[in-house]
Amino acid sequence: MGKANFSDDFKRDAVAQITERGYPVAEVSKRLGVSSHSLYAWKKKFSQPSGGDDKDLEIRRLKRELARVTEERDILKKATAYFARDAK
């Protein structure tokens, strides 16, 4: 079993799922087929340095949560439309 080479764009996207969208590392790891150790290393390498200000941290956390909830809502809307169409 060889070592997989992932592009920097793939790594940044994986880190964004954790840092910006708020998904757990274990979930992203399983979904992408990447070890959690690799994700933590990529997060350390590619994530933006924190400003240290509590308000900035709270704003970033809320933006991540909003992005995650918005994505979940969109998925539920599509599922509702799909099942409503089948019910006819």
Secondary structure, 3 states (H helix, E strand, C coil): CCCCCCCHHHHHHHHHHHHCCCCCHHHHHHHHCCCHHHHHHHHHHHCCCCCCCHHHHHHHHHHHHHHHHHHHHHHHHHHHHHHHHHHC
